[in-house]
């Protein structure tokens, strides 16, 4: 049995050589802008903006008494109310519920409950 190609490759450069041959030559520095291109020399803005300036609140770390977890809170300095916190109140309640449930599990063992 003989293995042969189905079609002959086209004549000319192949692979990376073909890419270099079809690429447009670099224009000189003085003729880079054409009349079709916008005449904007401003740099592009970043895709993501991060503002790490001061916030209107005061940051503090406290320990939750039910779960002994360290909680990060942002507090309004004028009123003293919590604006935001990590972990959330819901997550802290779930942790407290799970730990309370663990302490009230019935003990399973080899003890007989019949006297």
MITI-347169 format. One record per residue: residue number from 1; x, y, z of N, C-alpha, C, O, CB in turn. Coordinates in nm, 4 decimals. Atoms other than C-alpha are relative to their C-alpha. Glycine has a CB too. Example, Ala and Ser with C-alpha at 12.3 -4.5 7.8 and 13.67 -1.06 7.14 Angstrom:
<minus>
   i     n.xx     n.yy     n.zz    ca.xx    ca.yy    ca.zz     c.xx     c.yy     c.zz     o.xx     o.yy     o.zz    cb.xx    cb.yy    cb.zz
   1   0.0890  -0.1190   0.0000   1.2300  -0.4500   0.7800   0.0900   0.1200   0.0000   0.1936   0.1181   0.0665  -0.0992   0.0027   0.1246
   2  -0.0820  -0.1190  -0.0060   1.3670  -0.1060   0.7140  -0.0770   0.1090   0.0730  -0.0261   0.2198   0.0899   0.0414   0.0462  -0.1415
</minus>
This chain:
<minus>
   i     n.xx     n.yy     n.zz    ca.xx    ca.yy    ca.zz     c.xx     c.yy     c.zz     o.xx     o.yy     o.zz    cb.xx    cb.yy    cb.zz
   1   0.0848  -0.1161   0.0000   0.0000   0.0000   0.0000   0.0900   0.1232   0.0000   0.1898   0.1283   0.0718  -0.0968  -0.0007   0.1217
   2  -0.0803  -0.1208   0.0135   0.1348   0.3409  -0.0930  -0.0765   0.1189   0.0568  -0.1951   0.1362   0.0286   0.0377   0.0249  -0.1480
   3   0.0617  -0.1195  -0.0578   0.0642   0.6608   0.1011   0.0562   0.1204  -0.0737   0.1776   0.1404  -0.0781   0.0266   0.0104   0.1551
   4  -0.0435  -0.1191   0.0717   0.0767   0.9793  -0.1015  -0.0955   0.1149   0.0308  -0.2111   0.0905   0.0653   0.0069  -0.0266  -0.1529
   5   0.0874  -0.1141  -0.0304  -0.0611   1.3315  -0.0518  -0.1124   0.0121  -0.1018  -0.0968  -0.0245  -0.2183   0.0810   0.1301   0.0038
   6   0.1147  -0.0172   0.0876  -0.4021   1.4130  -0.1954   0.0229   0.1127  -0.1004  -0.0126   0.0992  -0.2175  -0.1249   0.0277   0.0820
   7  -0.0259  -0.1127   0.0895  -0.2966   1.7451  -0.3423   0.1402   0.0515   0.0274   0.1898   0.0441   0.1398  -0.1060   0.1135   0.0187
   8  -0.1340  -0.0536  -0.0148   0.0392   1.9012  -0.4019  -0.0081   0.1334   0.0725  -0.1012   0.2100   0.0479   0.0695   0.0156  -0.1375
   9   0.0029  -0.1292  -0.0686   0.1227   2.1943  -0.1720   0.0179   0.1124  -0.1015   0.0859   0.0950  -0.2026   0.1099   0.0071   0.1094
  10  -0.0137  -0.1115   0.0938   0.0938   2.5327  -0.3404   0.1448   0.0481  -0.0035   0.2155   0.0400   0.0969  -0.0945   0.1162   0.0388
  11  -0.1382  -0.0470   0.0088   0.4205   2.6774  -0.4671   0.0190   0.1272   0.0811  -0.0757   0.2031   0.1018   0.0395   0.0242  -0.1460
  12  -0.0306  -0.1204  -0.0750   0.5910   2.9479  -0.2658   0.0382  -0.0336   0.1428   0.0479  -0.1510   0.1785  -0.1181   0.0952  -0.0017
  13  -0.0426   0.0224  -0.1382   0.6933   2.9920   0.0959  -0.1111  -0.0646   0.0834  -0.2296  -0.0413   0.0596   0.0430   0.1324   0.0638
  14   0.0945   0.0716  -0.0862   0.5278   2.7746   0.3632   0.0283   0.0344   0.1461   0.1401   0.0730   0.1803   0.0092  -0.1539  -0.0230
  15  -0.0171  -0.0178  -0.1435   0.4717   2.8128   0.7396   0.0315   0.1430   0.0375  -0.0316   0.2363  -0.0121   0.1084  -0.0898   0.0503
  16  -0.0362  -0.1332  -0.0470   0.6390   3.1067   0.9134   0.0590   0.0851  -0.1111   0.0477   0.2077  -0.1084   0.0982  -0.0101   0.1146
  17  -0.0540  -0.0760   0.1122   0.8151   3.2035   0.5923  -0.1122   0.0680  -0.0776  -0.0961   0.1808  -0.1242   0.0814  -0.0914  -0.0928
  18   0.1136  -0.0581   0.0710   0.4759   3.2615   0.4297  -0.0574   0.1176   0.0783  -0.0991   0.2172   0.0192  -0.1086  -0.1063  -0.0242
  19   0.0509  -0.1088  -0.0824   0.3653   3.4769   0.7223   0.0856   0.1245  -0.0159   0.0330   0.2351  -0.0285  -0.0054  -0.0419   0.1466
  20  -0.0896  -0.1133   0.0185   0.6714   3.6976   0.6883  -0.0094   0.0581  -0.1391   0.0065   0.1789  -0.1569   0.1414  -0.0407   0.0281
  21   0.0070  -0.0483   0.1373   0.6294   3.7197   0.3120  -0.1278   0.0790  -0.0255  -0.1288   0.1696  -0.1089   0.0090  -0.1165  -0.0969
  22   0.1261  -0.0695   0.0236   0.2666   3.8347   0.3345  -0.0194   0.1194   0.0910  -0.1115   0.1982   0.0695  -0.1145  -0.0947   0.0172
  23   0.0145  -0.1131  -0.0916   0.3166   4.0830   0.6181   0.0391   0.1283  -0.0706   0.1286   0.1303  -0.1552   0.0856  -0.0200   0.1268
  24  -0.0303  -0.1297   0.0608   0.3170   4.4480   0.5232   0.1315   0.0511   0.0555   0.1587   0.0346   0.1744  -0.1140   0.1024   0.0258
  25  -0.1262  -0.0544  -0.0506   0.6555   4.6141   0.5469  -0.0258   0.1149   0.0963  -0.1253   0.1864   0.0844   0.0890   0.0472  -0.1161
  26   0.0153  -0.1058  -0.0998   0.7040   4.8514   0.8371   0.0197   0.1355  -0.0667   0.1097   0.1546  -0.1484   0.1005  -0.0187   0.1169
  27  -0.0091  -0.1340   0.0563   0.6454   5.2148   0.7518   0.1042   0.0797   0.0758   0.1257   0.0547   0.1944  -0.1365   0.0713   0.0040
  28  -0.0947  -0.0856  -0.0724   0.9091   5.4746   0.8355  -0.0711   0.0790   0.1090  -0.1928   0.0967   0.1045   0.0712   0.0961  -0.0970
  29   0.0576  -0.0667  -0.1173   0.8563   5.6671   1.1589  -0.0751   0.1267  -0.0368  -0.1737   0.1601   0.0289   0.1087   0.0330   0.0999
  30   0.0652  -0.1260   0.0337   0.7594   5.9914   0.9853  -0.1290  -0.0187  -0.0787  -0.2067   0.0761  -0.0902   0.0941   0.0863  -0.0785
  31   0.1216   0.0225   0.0793   0.4830   5.8322   0.7730  -0.0906  -0.1045   0.0628  -0.1661  -0.1703  -0.0088   0.0364  -0.0427  -0.1413
  32   0.0810   0.1029  -0.0637   0.3164   5.6073   1.0318  -0.1476   0.0343  -0.0008  -0.2301  -0.0555  -0.0174   0.0459  -0.0218   0.1412
  33   0.1407  -0.0361  -0.0001  -0.0087   5.8037   1.0485  -0.0441   0.0269  -0.1422   0.0214   0.1001  -0.2164  -0.0262   0.1225   0.0897
  34   0.0567  -0.0250   0.1316  -0.2217   5.7954   0.7376  -0.1246   0.0833   0.0173  -0.1669   0.1092   0.1300  -0.0312  -0.1320  -0.0747
  35   0.1195  -0.0824  -0.0080  -0.5243   6.0027   0.6547  -0.1209  -0.0810   0.0461  -0.2180  -0.0224   0.0940  -0.0284   0.0641  -0.1347
  36   0.1109   0.0837  -0.0431  -0.7535   5.7042   0.7309  -0.0022  -0.0192   0.1513  -0.1092  -0.0349   0.2100   0.0071  -0.1345  -0.0687
  37  -0.0093   0.0259  -0.1436  -0.6291   5.6602   1.0895  -0.0370   0.1258   0.0772  -0.0066   0.2363   0.0322   0.1422  -0.0476   0.0387
  38   0.0309  -0.1183  -0.0816  -0.7629   5.8897   1.3653   0.1282   0.0607   0.0552   0.2223  -0.0115   0.0886  -0.0963  -0.0366   0.1158
  39  -0.1195  -0.0696  -0.0457  -0.5114   6.1502   1.4757  -0.0032   0.0158   0.1523   0.0070   0.1273   0.2036   0.0122   0.1379  -0.0686
  40   0.0073  -0.0025  -0.1453  -0.5358   6.0583   1.8441   0.1312  -0.0505   0.0566   0.1709  -0.1640   0.0303  -0.1188  -0.0847   0.0517
  41  -0.1255   0.0423  -0.0596  -0.2116   6.0488   2.0375  -0.0178  -0.0349   0.1474   0.0799  -0.0649   0.2159   0.1051   0.1089  -0.0159
  42   0.0249   0.0309  -0.1408  -0.3791   5.9866   2.3756   0.0089  -0.1502   0.0224  -0.0331  -0.2291  -0.0622  -0.1381   0.0531   0.0446
  43  -0.0107   0.1415  -0.0340  -0.3051   5.6566   2.5453  -0.1370  -0.0555   0.0356  -0.2260   0.0176   0.0791   0.0986  -0.0209   0.1164
  44   0.1261   0.0646  -0.0349  -0.5833   5.4065   2.5968  -0.0180  -0.0027   0.1504   0.0793  -0.0144   0.2249  -0.0059  -0.1421  -0.0567
  45   0.0289   0.0088  -0.1427  -0.7548   5.4059   2.9347   0.0081  -0.1459   0.0427  -0.0170  -0.2349  -0.0385  -0.1399   0.0601   0.0329
  46  -0.0049   0.1388  -0.0457  -0.7074   5.0947   3.1487  -0.1401  -0.0615   0.0004  -0.2398   0.0084   0.0184   0.0624  -0.0082   0.1407
  47   0.1279   0.0699   0.0049  -0.9809   4.8323   3.1242  -0.0674  -0.0009   0.1363  -0.1902   0.0003   0.1440   0.0193  -0.1426  -0.0497
  48   0.0551   0.0034  -0.1351  -1.0260   4.8258   3.5024   0.0589   0.1156   0.0786   0.1800   0.1381   0.0776   0.0294  -0.1360   0.0703
  49  -0.0470  -0.1092  -0.0850  -1.0065   5.1227   3.7333  -0.0157  -0.0416   0.1453  -0.1211  -0.0913   0.1851  -0.0779   0.1320  -0.0289
  50   0.0013   0.0364  -0.1406  -0.9209   5.0647   4.0968   0.0227   0.1250   0.0820   0.1273   0.1892   0.0729   0.1068  -0.1075   0.0318
  51  -0.0110  -0.1168  -0.0853  -0.9870   5.3402   4.3442   0.0244  -0.0477   0.1423  -0.0649  -0.1044   0.2052  -0.1275   0.0891  -0.0088
  52  -0.0322   0.0432  -0.1355  -0.8111   5.2717   4.6724   0.0131   0.1201   0.0922   0.0886   0.1183   0.1895   0.1292  -0.0827   0.0014
  53  -0.0002  -0.1192  -0.0840  -0.8724   5.6146   4.8160  -0.0770  -0.0249   0.1281  -0.1251  -0.1353   0.1536  -0.0593   0.1191  -0.0751
  54   0.0709   0.0135  -0.1265  -1.0308   5.6800   5.1497  -0.1496  -0.0116  -0.0243  -0.2036   0.0481  -0.1175   0.0302   0.1189   0.0918
  55   0.1448   0.0147   0.0079  -1.3900   5.5776   5.2009  -0.0638   0.0901   0.1048   0.0057   0.1539   0.1838  -0.0429  -0.1484   0.0202
  56   0.0701  -0.0813  -0.0985  -1.6550   5.7536   5.4042  -0.0108  -0.0701   0.1346  -0.0612  -0.0121   0.2308  -0.1380   0.0355  -0.0506
  57   0.0123   0.0748  -0.1247  -1.6316   5.4854   5.6714   0.1349  -0.0261   0.0632   0.2398   0.0028   0.0056  -0.0714  -0.1309  -0.0241
  58  -0.1200   0.0344  -0.0733  -1.3821   5.3695   5.9279   0.0086  -0.1519   0.0051  -0.0898  -0.2176   0.0391  -0.0002   0.0626   0.1433
  59  -0.0172   0.1454   0.0011  -1.2412   5.0155   5.8991   0.0430  -0.0478   0.1378   0.1195   0.0189   0.2075   0.1034  -0.0426  -0.1067
  60  -0.0406   0.0594  -0.1278  -1.2082   4.7918   6.2023  -0.0128  -0.1517  -0.0086  -0.0864  -0.2048  -0.0918  -0.0860   0.0559   0.1176
  61   0.0072   0.1448  -0.0134  -1.1561   4.4277   6.2936  -0.0572  -0.0309   0.1379  -0.0118   0.0236   0.2385   0.1407  -0.0668  -0.0200
  62   0.0582   0.0433  -0.1267  -1.3719   4.2656   6.5619  -0.0082  -0.1522  -0.0006  -0.0001  -0.2152  -0.1060  -0.1411   0.0639   0.0226
  63   0.0156   0.1446  -0.0116  -1.4117   3.9108   6.6904  -0.1447  -0.0309   0.0331  -0.2004   0.0219   0.1294   0.0952  -0.0587   0.1080
  64   0.1384   0.0403  -0.0229  -1.7556   3.7531   6.6651  -0.0040  -0.0902   0.1235   0.0708  -0.1877   0.1296  -0.0595  -0.0732  -0.1255
  65  -0.0002   0.0796  -0.1232  -1.8444   3.6130   7.0101  -0.0548  -0.1418  -0.0193  -0.0142  -0.2327   0.0530  -0.0810   0.0707   0.1061
  66   0.0594   0.1329   0.0168  -2.0494   3.3173   6.8789   0.0911  -0.0974  -0.0730   0.0926  -0.2163  -0.0412  -0.1299   0.0114  -0.0743
  67  -0.0821   0.0896   0.0819  -1.8003   3.1792   6.6267   0.1493   0.0194   0.0202   0.2284  -0.0590  -0.0324  -0.0329   0.0195  -0.1447
  68  -0.1411  -0.0356  -0.0215  -1.4689   3.3360   6.7429   0.0700   0.0316  -0.1319   0.1908   0.0117  -0.1445   0.0736  -0.1140   0.0720
  69  -0.0532  -0.0359   0.1305  -1.4203   3.4522   6.3832   0.0346   0.1485  -0.0019  -0.0391   0.2309   0.0524  -0.1010  -0.0342  -0.1118
  70  -0.0375  -0.1393   0.0171  -1.2364   3.7734   6.3019  -0.0846   0.0572  -0.1140  -0.0919  -0.0016  -0.2219   0.1539   0.0150  -0.0291
  71   0.0915  -0.0620   0.0953  -1.4764   4.0077   6.1170   0.0541   0.1381  -0.0358   0.0891   0.2169   0.0521  -0.1450   0.0097   0.0584
  72  -0.0396  -0.1318   0.0487  -1.3763   4.3063   5.9016  -0.1264   0.0817  -0.0220  -0.2171   0.0383  -0.0931   0.0846  -0.0102  -0.1318
  73   0.1184  -0.0846   0.0111  -1.6274   4.5895   5.9286   0.0393   0.1399  -0.0457   0.1450   0.1914  -0.0093  -0.0750   0.0064   0.1342
  74  -0.0112  -0.1405   0.0359  -1.6642   4.9303   5.7664  -0.1141   0.0699   0.0717  -0.2309   0.0384   0.0490  -0.0054   0.0228  -0.1572
  75   0.0971  -0.0646  -0.0872  -1.8415   5.1601   6.0121  -0.0132   0.1466  -0.0389   0.0864   0.2131  -0.0674   0.0412  -0.0140   0.1484
  76   0.0254  -0.1417   0.0239  -2.0038   5.4987   5.9482   0.0459   0.0773   0.1228  -0.0057   0.0533   0.2319  -0.1513   0.0269  -0.0306
  77  -0.0518  -0.0689  -0.1187  -1.8104   5.7375   6.1759  -0.1025   0.0923   0.0655  -0.0938   0.1181   0.1856   0.1223   0.0799  -0.0370
  78   0.0976  -0.0925  -0.0575  -2.1061   5.9717   6.2232  -0.1025  -0.0730   0.0857  -0.1307  -0.0326   0.1985  -0.0707   0.0775  -0.1105
  79   0.1078   0.0681  -0.0726  -2.3725   5.7215   6.3262   0.0465  -0.1251   0.0744  -0.0206  -0.1698   0.1674  -0.1098  -0.0374  -0.0961
  80  -0.0484   0.1208  -0.0657  -2.1640   5.4187   6.4267  -0.0607  -0.1279  -0.0547  -0.0345  -0.2354  -0.0008  -0.0272   0.0082   0.1457
  81   0.0607   0.1199   0.0584  -2.3662   5.1790   6.2078   0.0987  -0.0692  -0.0929   0.1851  -0.0052  -0.1529  -0.1292   0.0357  -0.0764
  82  -0.0866   0.0796   0.0858  -2.1951   4.8992   6.0182  -0.0500   0.0138  -0.1434  -0.1652  -0.0179  -0.1728   0.0027  -0.1501   0.0450
  83   0.0363  -0.0160   0.1405  -2.1945   4.9763   5.6453   0.0166  -0.1318  -0.0735  -0.0719  -0.1721  -0.1490   0.0852   0.1095  -0.0664
  84  -0.0284   0.1268   0.0668  -2.0375   4.6501   5.5259   0.0911  -0.0822   0.0895   0.1659  -0.0279   0.1708   0.0651   0.0226  -0.1401
  85  -0.0879   0.0856  -0.0781  -1.8660   4.3486   5.6774   0.0272  -0.1286  -0.0743  -0.0532  -0.1742  -0.1556  -0.0605  -0.0295   0.1369
  86  -0.0406   0.1295   0.0557  -1.6808   4.0318   5.5775   0.0488  -0.0864   0.1136   0.1321  -0.0389   0.1908   0.1104   0.0160  -0.1094
  87   0.1106   0.0669   0.0662  -1.7867   3.7569   5.6417  -0.1338   0.0635   0.0385  -0.1443   0.1334   0.1394   0.0001  -0.1487   0.0346
  88   0.1308  -0.0619  -0.0204  -2.1517   3.8569   5.6193  -0.0673  -0.0547   0.1254  -0.0249  -0.1557   0.1817  -0.0898  -0.0229  -0.1223
  89   0.0750   0.0449  -0.1176  -2.3993   3.8258   5.9045  -0.0614  -0.1374  -0.0233  -0.0677  -0.2196   0.0681  -0.1096   0.1010   0.0355
  90   0.0590   0.1301   0.0332  -2.5649   3.5337   5.7254   0.1025  -0.1113   0.0146   0.0718  -0.2172   0.0692  -0.0564   0.0011  -0.1427
  91  -0.1050   0.1011  -0.0120  -2.2363   3.3443   5.7038   0.0348  -0.0252   0.1465   0.0577  -0.1395   0.1862   0.1253   0.0435  -0.0775
  92  -0.0291   0.0175  -0.1426  -2.1685   3.4078   6.0732  -0.1107  -0.0764   0.0704  -0.0828  -0.1613   0.1550   0.0202   0.1354   0.0672
  93   0.1115   0.0743  -0.0603  -2.5183   3.2864   6.1697   0.0049  -0.1469  -0.0379  -0.0217  -0.2333   0.0456  -0.1339   0.0601  -0.0428
  94  -0.0102   0.1403   0.0432  -2.4694   2.9698   5.9630   0.1110  -0.0732   0.0748   0.0944  -0.1888   0.1138   0.0252  -0.0077  -0.1513
  95  -0.1092   0.0619  -0.0745  -2.1361   2.9022   6.1322  -0.0398  -0.0259   0.1454  -0.0084  -0.1314   0.2006   0.1248   0.0887  -0.0054
  96   0.0432   0.0171  -0.1387  -2.2881   2.9553   6.4783  -0.1011  -0.1137   0.0103  -0.0980  -0.1916   0.1055  -0.0607   0.1309   0.0547
  97   0.1002   0.1078  -0.0004  -2.5793   2.7245   6.3904   0.0684  -0.1356  -0.0141   0.0334  -0.2300   0.0567  -0.1032   0.0202  -0.1143
  98  -0.0703   0.1273   0.0190  -2.3433   2.4510   6.2666   0.0781  -0.0404   0.1244   0.0789  -0.1574   0.1625   0.0944   0.0091  -0.1196
  99  -0.0775   0.0362  -0.1191  -2.1217   2.4719   6.5737  -0.0921  -0.0380   0.1152  -0.0576  -0.1265   0.1935   0.0916   0.1160   0.0421
 100   0.0949   0.0374  -0.1049  -2.4254   2.4608   6.8068  -0.0582  -0.1381  -0.0262  -0.0814  -0.2150   0.0671  -0.1126   0.1035   0.0101
 101   0.0544   0.1311   0.0351  -2.5612   2.1607   6.6211   0.1014  -0.1105   0.0281   0.0644  -0.2208   0.0682  -0.0417  -0.0029  -0.1476
 102  -0.1051   0.0980  -0.0267  -2.2262   1.9825   6.6547   0.0099  -0.0309   0.1492   0.0362  -0.1454   0.1862   0.1346   0.0508  -0.0521
 103  -0.0123   0.0242  -0.1436  -2.2243   2.0261   7.0330  -0.1201  -0.0750   0.0567  -0.1080  -0.1377   0.1619   0.0172   0.1314   0.0734
 104   0.1195   0.0670  -0.0492  -2.5787   1.8886   7.0728  -0.0288  -0.1318  -0.0701  -0.1400  -0.1837  -0.0603  -0.1174   0.0904  -0.0148
 105   0.0190   0.1298   0.0654  -2.5281   1.5718   6.8667  -0.0114  -0.1081   0.1064   0.0595  -0.1049   0.2069   0.1171  -0.0315  -0.0981
 106   0.0056   0.1125  -0.0947  -2.6337   1.2565   7.0456   0.1272  -0.0831  -0.0117   0.1775  -0.1080  -0.1212  -0.1254  -0.0888  -0.0260
 107  -0.1221   0.0788   0.0003  -2.3344   1.0530   7.1477  -0.0335  -0.1434  -0.0334  -0.1215  -0.2046   0.0272   0.0722   0.0090   0.1354
 108   0.0182   0.1402   0.0386  -2.3143   0.7167   6.9781   0.1207  -0.0762   0.0509   0.2350  -0.0338   0.0335  -0.0168  -0.0166  -0.1561
 109  -0.1101   0.0790  -0.0535  -2.1102   0.4510   7.1443  -0.0486  -0.1388   0.0355  -0.1560  -0.1810  -0.0072   0.0617   0.0681   0.1225
 110   0.0356   0.1364  -0.0372  -2.1166   0.1069   7.2934  -0.0715  -0.0080   0.1336  -0.0891  -0.1171   0.1878   0.1230  -0.0852   0.0041
 111   0.0718   0.0005  -0.1272  -2.3020   0.2136   7.6089  -0.1453  -0.0427  -0.0208  -0.2094  -0.0022  -0.1178   0.0061   0.1391   0.0660
 112   0.1400   0.0431   0.0054  -2.6365   0.0491   7.6710  -0.0828   0.0989   0.0772  -0.0432   0.1422   0.1855  -0.0185  -0.1434   0.0567
 113   0.0885  -0.0953  -0.0684  -2.9202   0.2793   7.7639  -0.1018  -0.0740   0.0871  -0.1859  -0.0106   0.1508  -0.0731   0.0897  -0.1029
 114   0.0942   0.0777  -0.0822  -3.1098  -0.0031   7.9365   0.0665  -0.0257   0.1342   0.1796  -0.0740   0.1399  -0.0411  -0.1359  -0.0701
 115  -0.0553   0.0204  -0.1334  -3.0586  -0.0169   8.3125  -0.0514  -0.1271   0.0601  -0.0154  -0.1611   0.1728  -0.0326   0.1164   0.0904
</minus>
